[in-house]
Amino acid sequence: PENAIEYYLFNTTRPPMNDVRVRKAFNAAIDKAALSEYRRVTKPLTAFTPEGLYPGYPQPTGDGFDPGRARRLLAEAGFADAAGNFDPSRFPVQDVELLYNTAESNRQVAEFVQAQWKQNLGVTVPLRNMEWRTYLDTRHRMDYRGFARAGWVGDYMDPYTFLSLFAALEGNNDSGWFDPTYLEMLNRANRELDPQRRYALLAEAEAFLLDVQPVTPLVTQAT
């Protein structure tokens, strides 16, 4: 495994992705183990930090693959039939897209995830690709609907290099989500002098991030 991850951002400022139940549903509808088997050079990821790289770090697990729960969450979010079951026809797919920067590997992942959502939710999310600079500008301006591809290579060997991405609305956040509680959790961890206690506090912050779900983790890069 490498000190690098791939994930999809949610635009949390626009419906339907401003509802955490919808974000959790789309995350739970992706079989990340199958995605990694397909990609061959990755490991499945449900957290936001690479797995197994930081000895002693109690990494939270994040939500796993659970299509039934995903459909129940979407029904709870209001996309249900008269019997209370999820009805794909009620989901506003016209308000959602998956944006990615043009590259063959990115297209393959996008098509795989698109097929997962179609199979597990009955929803076909349109794909939209852009050349790198236009894509970055579009993402930074939050001018995307639904999902945008993202990735991060750690600047140093510590979970904070990933978790700090959401410590402010600026920089590479691009999700529209920020919570002062999360920032204080990170700051509290970094004030801690005991390394293991610091790791435990960072893991609590990561669990908080995963519970709010401004991203759907996909894979850890591996060779």
ABEGO torsion letter per residue (X at the ends): XBBBBBBBBBBAABOAAABAAAAAAAAAABBAAAAAAAAGABBBBABABBBGABBGBBBBAEBBBBAAAAAAAAAAAGBBBAAGBBBAAABBAAABBBBBBBBAAAAAAAAAAAAAAAAAAGBBBBBBBBBAAAAAAAAAAGABBGBBBBBBBBABBBAAAAAAAAABABEAAGAGBBBAAAAAAAAAAAABABAAAAAAAAAAAAAAAAAAGABBBABBBBX
